[in-house]
């Protein structure tokens, strides 16, 4: 069942998928179900937050490219993940780690997308020469964010996309957050960033940086939106063997995230939960949503 909602005042609908992992972990049934539901969601923007492949092989990138070509023809922002650089091909990892990604996916590792009151800055958090699984956000990338957001109007929604996570993983996941994560979050808060989209954990999490870092502006944090793996068998923790994605709706007063999960018995994705956040400086609007059908239950 789909959730009935009031879309008046909607500025943008952003589909976030992540961790496709084309190669052995890829699940064709989940991939086809994802492609089937996307048109009904009518996204204005698609964000792919990394790990398009499992081992950065040419054939895996080609499969990912064919999948991307089947997405709606809307503005799309894609960033690489750590699996999109070679792991065991050491010479390639050191000298040309994003060669195949640039050739077959996009040459821009730090893309920027602007759409109707929304600015999205994509950051390449992979660090082929310094880390295997974890990532880094460097000072020059933070400076670039300052340049991107410097001249946008105050009411513009500012979103950062990075593959790796800035806050600890949910539940009992032990993946360490990125080094210098607090430095990056403080910079993002100063820049008025509203939301960070990420992946990597193969486990969804929707919350706020204030849950982890008081930061230098305790009156406001940043909404964290982590997607699980959308099309692979590598879900972890509570989402073991599960596939998920998020639909972000930017409203004049609110930011909402609808979290979707793949239900194998029904062979379809359906909404599982919704998270609504008032935009800073804008009062909560109780008429934002119209009561409708209940969300899909988390089981058969």
Backbone torsions as a table, in degrees:
resi	resn	phi	psi	omega
1	UNK	NA	137.7	177.8
2	UNK	-91.8	152.1	178.9
3	UNK	-85.3	129.1	177.4
4	UNK	-85.2	130.2	-175.4
5	UNK	-140.7	159.1	176.2
6	UNK	-90.3	116.8	-176.5
7	UNK	-99.1	9.8	179.4
8	UNK	-63.1	137.6	-179.9
9	UNK	82.0	2.6	-179.7
10	UNK	-67.4	130.6	178.5
11	UNK	-96.0	-36.9	-179.0
12	UNK	-163.1	146.2	172.0
13	UNK	-115.7	121.4	-172.5
14	UNK	-114.5	116.1	175.2
15	UNK	-87.3	123.0	176.0
16	UNK	-111.4	117.0	171.4
17	UNK	-118.8	159.4	-173.8
18	UNK	-158.5	158.8	170.2
19	UNK	51.4	59.9	-179.7
20	UNK	-72.0	-37.8	174.7
21	UNK	54.8	53.8	173.7
22	UNK	-62.0	134.8	-169.5
23	UNK	133.7	-158.5	-176.9
24	UNK	-56.2	-36.0	-177.5
25	UNK	-77.0	-12.8	-174.5
26	UNK	-63.8	137.1	-178.8
27	UNK	-109.5	105.2	-178.0
28	UNK	-56.7	-37.6	-178.7
29	UNK	-62.7	-43.6	178.3
30	UNK	-66.6	-40.1	179.6
31	UNK	-62.2	-44.6	179.7
32	UNK	-67.6	-39.2	178.3
33	UNK	-63.6	-37.6	177.6
34	UNK	-64.1	-46.4	179.5
35	UNK	-63.6	-30.6	-179.6
36	UNK	-72.1	-36.5	-175.2
37	UNK	-83.7	-25.0	-172.4
38	UNK	-56.9	-45.1	-179.3
39	UNK	-57.8	-36.0	-179.8
40	UNK	-69.4	-20.9	178.8
41	UNK	-82.8	-15.8	176.8
42	UNK	49.6	55.1	179.5
43	UNK	-70.2	145.7	172.6
44	UNK	-87.7	-25.4	-176.6
45	UNK	-139.7	143.5	171.2
46	UNK	-117.3	131.4	174.8
47	UNK	-117.7	129.5	175.5
48	UNK	-115.5	110.9	-170.0
49	UNK	-97.1	49.6	166.0
50	UNK	95.5	168.8	-177.7
51	UNK	55.4	60.8	175.5
52	UNK	-73.4	-26.3	-177.3
53	UNK	-123.9	170.1	176.0
54	UNK	-91.9	-39.7	-177.4
55	UNK	-137.2	25.6	172.7
56	UNK	54.2	37.1	177.4
57	UNK	-91.5	153.4	-177.5
58	UNK	-56.4	-46.1	-177.4
59	UNK	-65.0	-31.1	177.7
60	UNK	-71.5	-40.5	174.9
61	UNK	-64.3	-36.6	178.3
62	UNK	-65.3	-39.6	175.9
63	UNK	-64.1	-43.1	177.9
64	UNK	-62.2	-40.6	179.2
65	UNK	-61.4	-42.2	178.8
66	UNK	-63.8	-37.7	177.1
67	UNK	-64.5	-47.5	-179.4
68	UNK	-60.8	-35.3	-179.5
69	UNK	-67.9	-15.5	177.9
70	UNK	-92.5	-3.0	176.9
71	UNK	-74.0	160.1	177.7
72	UNK	-57.6	151.2	-179.5
73	UNK	-82.4	73.8	177.2
74	UNK	-126.6	163.8	176.5
75	UNK	-53.6	132.3	-175.3
76	UNK	-129.8	133.6	176.6
77	UNK	-117.1	125.2	-177.1
78	UNK	-127.7	136.3	174.0
79	UNK	-126.8	156.0	179.4
80	UNK	-82.2	158.2	170.6
81	UNK	-115.9	175.8	-177.4
82	UNK	-62.8	-26.6	177.4
83	UNK	-77.2	-7.2	179.2
84	UNK	-92.2	7.9	170.6
85	UNK	-118.3	147.9	-177.1
86	UNK	-60.7	140.8	177.9
87	UNK	-94.3	-53.7	-175.1
88	UNK	-98.0	-13.3	177.0
89	UNK	-83.4	79.6	-166.2
90	UNK	-60.6	-46.9	-178.5
91	UNK	-59.0	-43.4	179.3
92	UNK	-66.6	-39.0	179.5
93	UNK	-60.9	-37.6	-176.1
94	UNK	-83.3	-32.2	-172.5
95	UNK	-104.1	-31.1	-176.7
96	UNK	-150.6	61.5	-170.3
97	UNK	-64.8	-26.1	-177.6
98	UNK	-110.0	20.0	-175.6
99	UNK	-57.2	-53.1	-178.9
100	UNK	-68.7	-36.9	177.2
101	UNK	-60.5	-47.3	179.8
102	UNK	-63.8	-37.7	-177.2
103	UNK	-70.8	-43.0	-169.0
104	UNK	-105.6	-19.4	-178.0
105	UNK	-110.4	-68.3	177.6
106	UNK	-164.1	141.6	179.4
107	UNK	-75.4	-15.0	-175.1
108	UNK	-93.0	114.7	-179.7
109	UNK	-85.9	-17.9	-179.7
110	UNK	-130.0	68.2	-172.7
111	UNK	-75.5	159.0	175.4
112	UNK	-127.6	137.5	-179.8
113	UNK	-131.3	131.3	177.6
114	UNK	-120.5	132.2	-178.0
115	UNK	-153.7	112.1	166.0
116	UNK	42.6	61.9	176.8
117	UNK	84.8	10.1	179.5
118	UNK	-129.2	133.3	172.8
119	UNK	-122.6	126.4	-178.3
120	UNK	-118.7	124.5	178.1
121	UNK	-108.2	116.9	176.2
122	UNK	-91.0	134.9	-178.0
123	UNK	-123.0	128.1	174.9
124	UNK	-76.8	106.3	-178.8
125	UNK	-95.1	3.0	177.7
126	UNK	-69.6	151.1	-179.4
127	UNK	-140.2	73.0	-170.5
128	UNK	-57.6	-30.5	-175.7
129	UNK	-94.4	-6.6	-175.0
130	UNK	-123.7	-17.3	-176.2
131	UNK	-150.6	150.9	176.7
132	UNK	-87.8	-58.0	-176.3
133	UNK	-105.6	-39.2	-176.4
134	UNK	-77.5	177.2	-176.4
135	UNK	-133.9	-172.8	-179.6
136	UNK	-147.2	145.2	165.2
137	UNK	-116.9	120.8	-171.3
138	UNK	-95.5	164.0	-177.5
139	UNK	-60.5	-36.3	179.9
140	UNK	-66.8	-29.9	176.1
141	UNK	-71.1	-38.2	176.0
142	UNK	-64.9	-38.4	177.3
143	UNK	-64.9	-38.9	177.7
144	UNK	-63.6	-37.8	175.9
145	UNK	-61.7	-39.9	177.4
146	UNK	-59.9	-41.0	179.1
147	UNK	-67.3	-39.7	-178.7
148	UNK	-64.5	-44.5	-173.7
149	UNK	-92.0	-1.7	-171.5
150	UNK	-61.9	-42.5	-170.3
151	UNK	-109.9	11.1	-179.6
152	UNK	-80.6	148.5	179.5
153	UNK	-58.8	153.3	-175.5
154	UNK	-59.6	-32.6	-176.3
155	UNK	-81.3	-4.2	-179.9
156	UNK	-65.7	136.3	174.3
157	UNK	-81.0	127.2	-174.9
158	UNK	-112.9	123.6	-175.6
159	UNK	-127.4	137.4	173.7
160	UNK	-112.5	138.9	175.8
161	UNK	-120.9	125.7	174.7
162	UNK	-143.2	144.4	-178.1
163	UNK	-65.8	-46.5	-174.3
164	UNK	-82.7	160.3	-172.0
165	UNK	-93.3	143.4	-179.3
166	UNK	-95.4	-15.4	-179.6
167	UNK	-124.9	159.7	-178.9
168	UNK	-56.1	150.6	178.9
169	UNK	-66.4	152.8	-179.9
170	UNK	-72.0	161.1	175.6
171	UNK	61.9	-129.9	-176.4
172	UNK	-106.0	16.9	176.6
173	UNK	-69.1	134.9	-174.1
174	UNK	-106.4	12.7	-179.2
175	UNK	-64.0	124.2	178.9
176	UNK	-68.5	144.1	175.3
177	UNK	-68.7	169.2	-179.0
178	UNK	-64.9	141.7	170.2
179	UNK	-56.9	144.2	179.9
180	UNK	63.9	24.4	179.6
181	UNK	-63.0	-39.4	-179.3
182	UNK	-63.4	-39.3	177.2
183	UNK	-59.0	-44.4	-179.3
184	UNK	-65.8	-44.1	-178.5
185	UNK	-63.7	-42.7	177.4
186	UNK	-59.5	-40.8	178.0
187	UNK	-64.4	-42.8	-179.9
188	UNK	-64.1	-40.6	178.3
189	UNK	-62.1	-44.7	178.2
190	UNK	-59.6	-32.6	-178.5
191	UNK	-85.5	0.3	178.4
192	UNK	75.9	24.1	178.4
193	UNK	-64.0	132.2	-178.4
194	UNK	-89.8	-33.6	-169.5
195	UNK	-151.9	144.1	172.4
196	UNK	-118.2	126.4	175.5
197	UNK	-104.3	136.0	-179.2
198	UNK	-152.4	180.0	179.4
199	UNK	-142.5	-130.7	170.8
200	UNK	77.2	-43.1	-173.0
201	UNK	-75.7	-19.7	-174.1
202	UNK	60.3	31.2	-180.0
203	UNK	-154.5	128.6	-177.4
204	UNK	-74.9	150.7	171.5
205	UNK	-154.8	132.8	176.6
206	UNK	-130.7	118.6	-176.6
207	UNK	-166.0	-144.4	-174.6
208	UNK	-143.4	145.0	179.2
209	UNK	-60.7	-25.7	179.8
210	UNK	-65.1	-17.4	175.6
211	UNK	-68.6	-16.5	-174.3
212	UNK	-124.6	-41.0	-176.5
213	UNK	-126.5	118.3	175.5
214	UNK	-57.6	-33.7	175.7
215	UNK	70.4	-174.8	-178.7
216	UNK	-99.4	8.3	172.3
217	UNK	-139.7	88.3	-173.6
218	UNK	-72.7	-8.8	178.2
219	UNK	-83.2	-11.1	179.9
220	UNK	-155.5	139.3	174.4
221	UNK	-117.7	-157.8	-179.7
222	UNK	-125.5	134.1	177.0
223	UNK	-69.1	128.6	177.0
224	UNK	-103.2	126.5	178.9
225	UNK	-126.9	101.2	176.4
226	UNK	-99.5	129.7	173.5
227	UNK	-93.7	146.2	169.4
228	UNK	-76.0	-169.0	175.9
229	UNK	-77.9	126.1	-174.1
230	UNK	-81.2	-27.8	-171.8
231	UNK	-142.5	21.3	-178.4
232	UNK	-126.2	171.9	-179.4
233	UNK	-88.7	12.2	-169.4
234	UNK	-101.1	23.4	175.7
235	UNK	-59.7	149.5	-173.5
236	UNK	-130.6	163.0	177.9
237	UNK	59.5	-134.3	179.6
238	UNK	-62.8	-21.8	-179.4
239	UNK	-101.5	25.1	175.0
240	UNK	-58.3	129.5	-178.7
241	UNK	63.6	20.7	177.9
242	UNK	-114.6	157.0	177.7
243	UNK	-126.4	136.7	-175.0
244	UNK	-142.5	162.2	169.3
245	UNK	-153.9	173.2	-178.5
246	UNK	-127.5	147.9	171.8
247	UNK	-120.2	114.1	-178.8
248	UNK	-97.9	129.5	175.6
249	UNK	-115.0	124.0	178.5
250	UNK	-97.8	116.5	179.8
251	UNK	-112.8	163.1	179.3
252	UNK	-58.7	-30.8	-178.2
253	UNK	-113.5	-21.8	-170.0
254	UNK	-130.8	158.0	166.2
255	UNK	-121.2	123.5	-179.2
256	UNK	-123.7	148.2	177.9
257	UNK	-126.4	117.8	173.3
258	UNK	-97.4	123.7	-175.7
259	UNK	-100.7	124.1	-176.9
260	UNK	-111.2	147.5	177.2
261	UNK	-132.9	149.0	178.4
262	UNK	-85.0	123.8	177.9
263	UNK	-103.4	106.4	-171.3
264	UNK	-64.0	-35.9	-178.2
265	UNK	-66.8	-26.0	178.3
266	UNK	-101.8	-7.6	178.7
267	UNK	57.2	42.9	-179.8
268	UNK	-156.8	155.8	169.6
269	UNK	-84.9	144.0	177.4
270	UNK	-146.1	153.7	-179.6
271	UNK	-67.0	138.6	-177.8
272	UNK	-112.1	-37.7	179.7
273	UNK	-155.9	160.6	177.2
274	UNK	-131.4	141.0	-177.7
275	UNK	-129.2	125.2	-174.0
276	UNK	-121.6	130.1	-178.4
277	UNK	-127.2	127.4	173.3
278	UNK	-68.2	143.4	177.1
279	UNK	-74.9	141.1	-177.5
280	UNK	-54.8	133.0	177.9
281	UNK	81.1	2.7	179.4
282	UNK	-122.6	123.5	-176.4
283	UNK	-65.2	152.0	178.5
284	UNK	-61.6	132.8	-179.5
285	UNK	-105.7	103.8	-176.0
286	UNK	-66.4	-15.1	179.5
287	UNK	-91.0	7.4	-175.8
288	UNK	-58.8	-39.2	-178.9
289	UNK	-115.7	144.5	174.1
290	UNK	-97.8	128.1	179.4
291	UNK	-56.2	135.2	-177.0
292	UNK	-146.1	-150.9	-178.3
293	UNK	-69.2	152.2	178.4
294	UNK	-69.4	156.2	174.8
295	UNK	-67.6	160.0	179.2
296	UNK	-62.1	137.4	178.2
297	UNK	-67.6	153.5	-176.1
298	UNK	-81.3	37.2	-180.0
299	UNK	-169.6	-170.4	-178.1
300	UNK	-61.0	NA	NA
